[in-house]
Amino acid sequence: MSTHDSVASEINTTEQLRHTTQFDRVLARWMMPLEALCATLMVAIILLLLGGVIARYVFSRPVGWIDEAVSLSFIWVAMLGAVLAMHRNEHLRLTMFIDK
């Protein structure tokens, strides 16, 4: 391997590293609103369930759409949470085959 080839590979590596860090910064900007959205959805789930329980047992007037809204919100929290976990490298893995 000549000196020119090693310099060229260093430049390519540096370019890839810079591109990766720029991509990570752009991705990090998208993660903050997703975190806020997940937190808002969690608070909404808690408040909707609390409102549904109060409406059903205190006022004896159950609200039918609350269960559906909570179910959809929970699905969104699960999917967005998976995206956040993958970004943080904290997602669940099966390491049984890797560790052996």
C-alpha positions in Angstrom: 0.0 0.0 0.0 1.5 3.3 -1.0 1.6 6.5 1.0 -0.9 8.0 -1.4 -3.4 5.2 -0.9 -3.1 5.5 2.9 -3.7 9.3 2.8 -6.7 8.8 0.5 -8.2 6.2 2.9 -7.6 8.5 5.8 -9.4 11.3 4.0 -12.3 9.0 3.1 -12.5 7.9 6.8 -12.5 11.5 8.0 -15.3 12.4 5.5 -17.4 9.4 6.6 -16.9 10.3 10.2 -17.8 13.9 9.6 -20.9 12.8 7.6 -21.9 10.4 10.4 -21.6 13.1 13.0 -23.7 15.5 11.0 -26.3 12.8 10.5 -26.2 12.1 14.2 -26.8 15.8 15.0 -29.7 16.0 12.6 -31.1 12.8 14.1 -30.7 14.1 17.6 -32.7 17.2 16.7 -35.6 14.9 15.7 -35.4 12.9 18.9 -36.2 15.8 21.3 -39.7 16.4 19.8 -40.3 12.6 19.8 -39.4 12.4 23.5 -41.8 15.3 24.2 -44.5 13.7 22.2 -44.1 10.4 24.1 -44.2 12.2 27.4 -47.3 14.1 26.3 -49.0 10.8 25.2 -48.2 9.1 28.5 -49.7 12.0 30.5 -52.7 11.9 28.2 -53.1 8.2 28.7 -53.1 8.6 32.5 -55.5 11.5 32.4 -57.9 9.8 30.0 -57.9 6.6 32.1 -58.5 8.7 35.3 -61.3 10.5 33.6 -62.8 7.3 32.4 -62.7 5.8 35.9 -64.2 8.9 37.5 -66.9 9.1 34.8 -67.8 5.4 35.2 -67.8 5.0 38.9 -68.5 8.4 40.3 -71.0 9.7 37.7 -72.2 6.3 36.5 -71.9 7.6 32.9 -69.1 5.7 31.1 -67.5 7.3 28.1 -67.0 4.8 25.3 -64.3 6.4 23.2 -61.8 6.8 26.1 -60.7 3.1 25.9 -60.1 3.4 22.1 -58.1 6.6 22.5 -56.0 5.1 25.2 -55.4 2.0 23.1 -54.3 4.0 20.1 -52.1 6.3 22.3 -50.4 3.3 23.8 -49.6 1.8 20.4 -48.1 5.2 19.4 -46.0 5.3 22.6 -44.7 1.8 22.0 -43.7 2.5 18.4 -42.1 5.9 19.2 -40.4 4.5 22.3 -38.9 1.8 20.1 -37.5 4.5 17.8 -36.0 6.4 20.8 -34.6 3.2 22.3 -32.9 2.3 19.0 -31.4 5.8 18.7 -30.0 5.5 22.3 -28.8 1.9 21.6 -30.9 0.7 24.5 -33.3 -1.5 22.6 -33.8 -5.0 23.8 -31.7 -7.6 22.0 -31.4 -11.3 22.0 -27.7 -11.8 22.7 -27.9 -15.5 23.3 -26.3 -16.4 20.0 -23.8 -13.5 20.0 -22.4 -14.2 23.5 -21.8 -17.9 22.8 
